[in-house]
Structure formats: structure tokens, C-alpha cells
């Protein structure tokens, strides 16, 4: 049976714009009944106690990454994108006009283009008239109704509905009012793409020489997921893989960030991310069981990793990640770590108190900060190009093959 695919958006979100260029083709491939659902993102943010100008709360490294990330997705989708002066601009009138046209896709694409390609003010009646007229509507009649109660109430009802569905940002895909996927990068889950299907899109051409660094800490579920894929990613792309441990909490502290980011999220976002990480675990084919002990102190485990000779580091790292994120064990406990250290466990653990080893971990964390790292996992391609998150492996893979 055909599914109903609701695409929730506001014109002020660049990722919603990018997703809007792809969602119709996605629905054709899946056979879904696509419905465009405008919402006032500011209203969603108010309901979730999220800052209205969320981008203004980002650290400089994260803001730089997000700008690069946006440009990468625009290139991937072959979609022109120019950040308009004064962003975010008012979108209430445009959203109401969209509802007045019955969510005509021609109007939606026209308004997205006006905002993200032409840099026009979509609250300006002249812009609205131009877009509406080009789409074949009676622009004057629609513009005259934008201040009325009917359209105001309709937009509020749509926004309230989005909140009730658990939406906390744009774009959001909702299937049959039950399955929520947030972000243009989650379209692969909407489409039901598997890991095998994902890998099949890449040709087995000659590997290109790249260096790939992965910055990680045992404390992050996303670093765990990324770590399970790093070797295979490097192997199939010919990249030289370098593992860069760091103390994520120390990095957060030095940057003035929340020590446990999920504690700063709304309940809706937190619930979504718990579901999302399990989707990714299933996608990559790895076990994941969120531990009861979270967060956990990983400093001793990281120091032990640094003490070990390079030939033993891979096995130890993989065992500790698995112990914590698949089995929920306390990896701050020396008895647990000793199981993965072999006959010289006592000697290795004793060396974790060595000032030189302590300094090595501090230096490793400082190196991450100097590289522009602000979370885990972070991938750095050829010492320059930074990708944050295990969910950026698809973008990273394209770059590694370029």
C-alpha cells in the first residue's frame, strides 16, 4: 500500500530548501503520496524552548563546519544556494500564501528559489506577487488575504500539528503520522536504503591517495558508530587512516560547550536522537545498547590506549567501544579494562598515572581543538577538510573518491 509522506518545511531553513529539490523524486521512487506541509519554524522553536536564531549560538568551529556542510550538500544535489543578506528573513506571509494555494508545489519551489537562489525578501508583497503569478495564481487576491484570521489560524494549526508529531526542526519527513525523520540527510531512511544499496552506488575504481584522520572518544555513541566503519571506509577508498583519540569532555570545557550536549536538547530532540542512533546501528549492521551508566569517565581507557604499542591499539579500542556501547559495561573500571589488556594489564594501567602519558592525552585533545574539532566523531580529510558526525560518511566517501 502507498504510504503518505508529509514533508514539513519552512522557507527559512537552507536544509529544507535542499531537501525540497529532492523530495519529489524520492516520492516517485518509493511510490509515496507526497504532501507538502508548511510550518512556522519559529513557532516550533518556541514550543521546544530553542533559540530563534539557532545558528547564532554555534561555536565558531561549528559555524564554519555548518557552512561547509551546507555547501557540500548543495553540490551533491546540484542545487544553487546563496545565503541571503539578513538571514533569517520573515516567512509568515510566504507560508500563509502557500496554504492559500493549497500548497501548490510550483509556489513552494518558487518561494524557495526566491529566498535561497535569488536572495529576495519573501515577505515583500512584490516578491509574493511575482512567485504567485508565475505559478498561475491570482496574486492580488491571495496577497489581500494574508493578514486575515483564516490563514493565520491555518498556519498556527499546521505548526501545532508539527509540534504534536515530535518535530523540532526542518526539514522533517513524517510517514503515515508515525515515523519521523529529521534532516535532508535522512532521506535514505525514508527510502529504505540499506548499507548494501548505499555501497553499490560507488564504482570500484582505482583508489585515490588521501589521508583520513578520525577524532574520537569512547564516550560518544556516534563516535562508536563511526569507529565501526572507519577501517572499511579507508580500505574501499584507499585512504590512509589515522586514529586521533581525545577527551571529548575536555574539548567541550575548553570551548565553553555543554558537557553532555543531549542534556541541553528538548525532550523531542532527545527522543528522536535515541531512535536515530539505533537506525544507524541497524544500517551499519552493528550492535548498540545505550548504557545505563552515561556519561562515563573515559580518561583511564584513553590513557591506556596511548600506552599500548600501535600493534595492539586497534584491538583494545574496538573491545572497549564494544564493551560500553554494545554491552553497557563500566569502562571506567580498571577490572573491565584489564580484560582487554592481557598479561601486562597491571603494568599498562599503572602507566596511565605517568605524567608523560597524562600530558600526551592533554596534547591530543589540544590538537583536536586546534584542528577545529568540536564533537565526535570528526573526520579530517587531507589535514584540511573537516566532516563532523558518523552520518557524514556518505559525503566523506564521495570526497575520498574524488
C-alpha positions as CSV (number, residue, x, y, z in Angstrom):
1,X,0.0,0.0,0.0
2,X,1.1,3.6,-0.7
3,X,2.4,5.5,2.3
4,X,1.7,9.1,3.0
5,X,4.8,11.1,3.1
6,X,4.4,14.5,4.7
7,X,7.3,16.9,4.1
8,X,7.4,19.6,6.8
9,X,9.3,22.8,6.0
10,X,9.8,26.5,6.5
11,X,11.4,28.6,3.8
12,X,14.0,30.0,6.2
13,X,15.8,26.6,6.6
14,X,18.5,26.0,4.0
15,X,18.4,22.3,4.5
16,X,14.7,22.3,3.9
17,X,15.4,24.1,0.6
18,X,17.9,21.5,-0.3
19,X,15.6,18.7,0.6
20,X,12.8,20.3,-1.4
21,X,14.8,19.9,-4.5
22,X,15.0,16.1,-4.0
23,X,11.8,15.1,-2.2
24,X,9.5,14.7,-5.3
25,X,12.0,12.4,-7.0
26,X,12.2,10.4,-3.7
27,X,8.4,10.1,-3.6
28,X,8.4,8.8,-7.1
29,X,10.9,6.2,-6.3
30,X,9.1,5.0,-3.2
31,X,5.6,5.4,-4.6
32,X,4.7,7.6,-1.6
33,X,1.8,10.1,-1.6
34,X,3.8,13.3,-1.1
35,X,2.1,16.1,0.8
36,X,3.8,19.5,1.4
37,X,3.3,20.7,5.0
38,X,4.4,24.3,5.8
39,X,5.0,25.2,9.4
40,X,6.4,28.3,11.2
41,X,9.8,27.2,12.3
42,X,9.9,30.0,14.9
43,X,6.8,28.6,16.4
44,X,8.3,25.1,16.6
45,X,11.4,26.6,18.3
46,X,9.3,28.5,20.8
47,X,7.4,25.3,21.7
48,X,10.8,23.5,22.2
49,X,12.5,26.4,24.0
50,X,15.0,26.5,21.2
51,X,16.7,29.9,20.4
52,X,15.1,31.6,17.5
53,X,18.4,32.3,15.8
54,X,19.9,28.9,16.5
55,X,22.9,29.5,14.2
56,X,23.9,32.4,16.4
57,X,24.5,30.0,19.3
58,X,27.1,27.9,17.5
59,X,30.8,28.0,18.4
60,X,33.0,29.4,15.6
61,X,34.3,26.0,14.6
62,X,30.8,24.5,14.4
63,X,29.6,27.5,12.4
64,X,32.4,27.1,9.9
65,X,31.7,23.4,9.6
66,X,28.0,24.0,9.1
67,X,28.7,26.5,6.3
68,X,31.0,23.9,4.6
69,X,28.4,21.2,5.2
70,X,25.7,23.2,3.5
71,X,27.9,23.9,0.5
72,X,28.8,20.2,0.2
73,X,25.1,19.1,0.2
74,X,24.3,21.8,-2.3
75,X,27.0,20.4,-4.6
76,X,25.8,16.9,-4.0
77,X,22.2,17.9,-5.0
78,X,23.4,20.2,-7.8
79,X,21.3,22.9,-6.2
80,X,22.4,26.6,-6.3
81,X,22.4,28.1,-2.8
82,X,23.3,31.6,-1.7
83,X,22.9,32.7,1.9
84,X,20.7,35.8,1.7
85,X,21.6,39.0,3.4
86,X,19.8,39.4,6.7
87,X,19.0,35.7,7.1
88,X,16.7,34.6,8.6
89,X,14.1,36.7,6.9
90,X,10.4,36.7,7.8
91,X,8.5,33.9,6.2
92,X,5.0,34.1,7.8
93,X,3.4,35.7,4.7
94,X,5.0,33.3,2.3
95,X,3.8,30.3,4.4
96,X,0.3,31.7,4.5
97,X,0.4,32.3,0.8
98,X,1.5,28.7,0.3
99,X,-1.5,27.5,2.3
100,X,-3.8,29.8,0.3
101,X,-2.7,28.0,-2.9
102,X,-3.4,24.5,-1.4
103,X,0.4,24.0,-1.1
104,X,1.0,24.2,-4.8
105,X,4.5,22.8,-5.5
106,X,5.1,25.5,-8.1
107,X,4.6,28.1,-5.5
108,X,6.7,26.3,-3.0
109,X,9.6,25.9,-5.4
110,X,9.2,29.5,-6.5
111,X,9.4,30.8,-2.9
112,X,12.4,28.6,-2.0
113,X,14.2,29.8,-5.1
114,X,13.4,33.4,-4.4
115,X,14.9,33.1,-0.9
116,X,17.9,30.7,-1.4
117,X,18.9,31.5,-5.0
118,X,17.7,35.0,-5.8
119,X,18.1,36.5,-2.3
120,X,14.7,38.1,-2.4
121,X,12.6,39.1,0.6
122,X,9.7,36.6,0.6
123,X,7.8,38.9,3.0
124,X,7.8,41.6,0.3
125,X,4.4,41.7,-1.5
126,X,6.1,42.3,-4.8
127,X,8.1,39.0,-4.4
128,X,5.0,37.2,-3.4
129,X,3.0,38.5,-6.3
130,X,5.8,37.6,-8.7
131,X,6.0,34.0,-7.5
132,X,2.2,33.5,-7.3
133,X,1.7,35.0,-10.8
134,X,4.4,32.8,-12.3
135,X,2.7,29.8,-10.7
136,X,-0.6,30.8,-12.4
137,X,-2.5,32.1,-9.3
138,X,-4.5,35.3,-8.8
139,X,-1.7,37.1,-6.8
140,X,-3.6,40.2,-5.9
141,X,-6.5,38.1,-4.4
142,X,-4.2,35.9,-2.4
143,X,-2.0,38.7,-1.1
144,X,-5.0,40.6,0.1
145,X,-6.0,37.7,2.4
146,X,-2.6,37.1,4.1
147,X,-3.4,39.3,7.1
148,X,-6.8,37.6,7.7
149,X,-7.7,35.2,10.6
150,X,-8.3,32.2,8.4
151,X,-4.8,31.9,7.0
152,X,-3.3,32.9,10.4
153,X,-5.2,30.2,12.1
154,X,-4.4,27.7,9.4
155,X,-0.7,28.2,9.8
156,X,-0.9,28.1,13.5
157,X,-2.8,24.8,13.3
158,X,-0.1,23.3,11.0
159,X,2.6,24.4,13.3
160,X,0.8,23.0,16.3
161,X,0.4,19.7,14.4
162,X,4.1,19.6,13.7
163,X,4.9,20.1,17.4
164,X,2.4,17.3,18.3
165,X,4.2,14.9,15.9
166,X,7.5,15.5,17.7
167,X,9.1,17.8,15.1
168,X,11.8,20.1,16.4
169,X,13.4,21.3,13.2
170,X,13.3,21.4,9.5
171,X,13.1,19.6,7.2
172,X,11.1,16.8,8.7
173,X,9.8,13.7,6.8
174,X,6.8,12.0,8.5
175,X,5.4,8.8,7.2
176,X,1.8,8.0,7.9
177,X,1.9,10.3,11.0
178,X,4.1,7.7,12.8
179,X,7.7,7.7,11.5
180,X,9.7,10.9,11.9
181,X,13.0,11.6,10.1
182,X,14.7,14.9,10.5
183,X,17.1,16.4,8.0
184,X,17.8,16.2,4.3
185,X,20.5,13.6,5.1
186,X,17.9,11.2,6.5
187,X,16.2,10.7,3.1
188,X,18.0,7.4,2.8
189,X,15.9,6.1,5.7
190,X,12.7,7.4,4.2
191,X,13.6,5.5,1.0
192,X,14.6,2.4,2.9
193,X,18.2,2.3,1.5
194,X,20.3,-0.4,3.1
195,X,24.1,-0.4,3.6
196,X,24.5,-2.8,0.6
197,X,22.4,-0.4,-1.6
198,X,24.5,2.5,-0.3
199,X,27.8,0.8,-1.2
200,X,26.5,-0.3,-4.6
201,X,26.3,3.3,-5.8
202,X,30.1,3.6,-5.8
203,X,32.2,2.2,-8.7
204,X,35.2,0.1,-7.8
205,X,37.7,2.5,-9.5
206,X,41.3,2.9,-8.6
207,X,41.9,4.2,-5.1
208,X,42.9,7.9,-4.7
209,X,45.6,8.8,-2.2
210,X,44.1,10.6,0.7
211,X,44.8,10.9,4.4
212,X,41.8,10.5,6.7
213,X,42.0,11.3,10.4
214,X,39.2,10.4,12.8
215,X,39.0,12.2,16.2
216,X,37.1,10.1,18.7
217,X,36.4,9.4,22.4
218,X,34.8,6.3,23.9
219,X,32.2,8.5,25.5
220,X,30.2,9.2,22.2
221,X,27.7,6.8,20.7
222,X,28.2,8.5,17.3
223,X,32.0,8.0,17.6
224,X,31.4,4.4,18.3
225,X,29.2,4.1,15.2
226,X,31.8,5.9,13.1
227,X,34.6,3.9,14.5
228,X,32.9,0.6,13.4
229,X,33.0,1.9,9.8
230,X,36.3,3.7,9.6
231,X,38.5,0.8,8.6
232,X,36.2,-0.4,5.9
233,X,35.8,3.2,4.6
234,X,39.5,3.6,4.4
235,X,40.0,0.2,2.8
236,X,37.5,0.7,0.0
237,X,38.7,4.3,-0.8
238,X,42.4,3.7,-0.5
239,X,42.8,6.3,2.3
240,X,45.5,6.2,4.9
241,X,43.6,6.1,8.2
242,X,44.9,7.9,11.3
243,X,43.2,7.4,14.7
244,X,43.2,10.6,16.9
245,X,42.0,10.0,20.5
246,X,40.8,13.0,22.6
247,X,38.9,13.8,25.7
248,X,35.6,15.0,24.4
249,X,34.6,16.5,27.8
250,X,37.9,18.4,27.9
251,X,37.3,19.7,24.4
252,X,33.8,20.8,25.4
253,X,35.1,22.5,28.5
254,X,37.7,24.5,26.7
255,X,35.2,25.7,24.1
256,X,32.6,26.6,26.7
257,X,30.1,24.0,25.4
258,X,27.6,21.9,27.3
259,X,29.5,18.9,28.8
260,X,26.7,16.5,27.9
261,X,25.1,18.0,24.8
262,X,21.9,15.9,24.9
263,X,21.1,17.4,28.3
264,X,20.6,20.8,26.5
265,X,18.2,19.3,23.9
266,X,14.4,19.4,24.0
267,X,12.7,16.2,25.0
268,X,11.5,15.7,21.4
269,X,15.0,16.1,20.0
270,X,16.4,13.7,22.6
271,X,13.8,11.1,21.9
272,X,14.5,11.4,18.2
273,X,18.2,11.0,18.5
274,X,17.9,7.8,20.6
275,X,15.8,6.4,17.8
276,X,18.1,7.8,15.1
277,X,21.3,6.2,16.6
278,X,19.6,2.8,16.6
279,X,18.6,3.3,13.0
280,X,22.2,4.0,12.1
281,X,23.4,1.0,14.1
282,X,20.9,-1.2,12.1
283,X,22.1,0.5,8.8
284,X,25.7,-0.2,9.5
285,X,24.9,-3.7,10.9
286,X,26.5,-3.2,14.4
287,X,25.1,-3.8,17.9
288,X,24.1,-0.8,20.0
289,X,22.6,-0.7,23.5
290,X,22.6,2.7,25.2
291,X,24.4,2.1,28.6
292,X,22.7,2.8,31.9
293,X,25.9,4.5,33.0
294,X,26.1,7.6,30.9
295,X,28.2,9.7,30.7
296,X,31.2,7.7,31.7
297,X,34.7,8.8,32.6
298,X,36.9,7.6,29.7
299,X,40.2,9.1,30.7
300,X,41.8,6.0,32.0
301,X,40.8,4.0,28.9
302,X,42.2,6.7,26.6
303,X,45.4,6.8,28.5
304,X,45.7,3.0,28.4
305,X,45.2,3.2,24.6
306,X,48.1,5.7,24.3
307,X,50.3,3.4,26.5
308,X,49.8,0.4,24.2
309,X,52.1,-0.2,21.3
310,X,50.4,0.7,17.9
311,X,50.1,-3.0,17.0
312,X,47.7,-3.5,20.0
313,X,45.7,-0.3,19.9
314,X,43.2,-1.4,17.3
315,X,42.1,-4.5,19.2
316,X,41.9,-2.6,22.5
317,X,39.9,0.3,21.0
318,X,37.4,-2.0,19.4
319,X,37.0,-4.0,22.5
320,X,36.4,-1.0,24.8
321,X,34.0,0.6,22.3
322,X,32.0,-2.7,22.1
323,X,32.1,-3.2,25.9
324,X,30.5,0.2,26.5
325,X,28.2,0.7,23.6
326,X,27.1,-2.9,22.9
327,X,27.3,-4.4,26.4
328,X,26.8,-1.4,28.7
329,X,29.8,-2.2,30.8
330,X,31.6,0.4,33.0
331,X,34.8,1.2,31.1
332,X,36.0,3.5,33.8
333,X,36.5,0.3,35.9
334,X,40.1,-0.9,35.8
335,X,38.9,-4.5,36.1
336,X,36.9,-4.1,32.9
337,X,39.9,-2.5,31.1
338,X,42.2,-5.2,32.3
339,X,40.2,-7.9,30.4
340,X,41.3,-6.2,27.2
341,X,44.9,-5.6,28.1
342,X,46.2,-9.1,28.5
343,X,49.0,-10.3,30.8
344,X,50.6,-6.9,31.2
345,X,47.3,-5.2,32.3
346,X,48.7,-4.1,35.6
347,X,51.7,-2.5,34.1
348,X,49.7,-0.7,31.4
349,X,47.2,0.6,34.0
350,X,50.0,1.7,36.3
351,X,51.5,3.8,33.4
352,X,48.2,5.6,33.0
353,X,49.3,7.7,36.0
354,X,52.6,8.6,34.4
355,X,52.8,12.4,33.9
356,X,54.1,11.9,30.4
357,X,51.0,9.8,29.5
358,X,48.7,12.3,31.1
359,X,50.3,15.1,29.1
360,X,50.1,13.0,25.8
361,X,46.3,12.9,26.2
362,X,46.1,16.6,27.0
363,X,48.2,17.3,23.9
364,X,46.0,15.0,21.8
365,X,42.9,16.9,23.0
366,X,44.6,20.3,22.3
367,X,45.5,19.0,18.8
368,X,41.8,18.3,18.2
369,X,40.8,21.8,19.3
370,X,43.5,23.4,17.0
371,X,42.2,21.3,14.1
372,X,38.7,22.8,14.6
373,X,37.2,19.7,16.1
374,X,34.1,20.4,18.2
375,X,32.5,17.0,18.5
376,X,32.9,13.3,17.9
377,X,33.5,11.7,15.6
378,X,35.2,14.3,13.5
379,X,36.9,13.3,10.3
380,X,39.7,15.5,8.8
381,X,40.5,14.8,5.1
382,X,44.0,15.6,4.0
383,X,44.6,17.7,7.0
384,X,42.2,20.4,5.9
385,X,38.6,19.4,5.2
386,X,36.5,18.7,8.4
387,X,33.4,16.5,8.5
388,X,31.5,16.1,11.7
389,X,29.4,13.0,12.6
390,X,29.2,9.4,11.5
391,X,26.2,10.4,9.4
392,X,28.6,12.4,7.1
393,X,30.2,9.2,5.9
394,X,28.3,9.4,2.6
395,X,29.6,12.9,2.0
396,X,33.0,11.9,3.1
397,X,33.1,8.9,0.9
398,X,32.4,11.0,-2.2
399,X,35.2,13.3,-1.3
400,X,37.6,10.4,-0.7
401,X,36.9,9.1,-4.2
402,X,37.4,12.5,-5.8
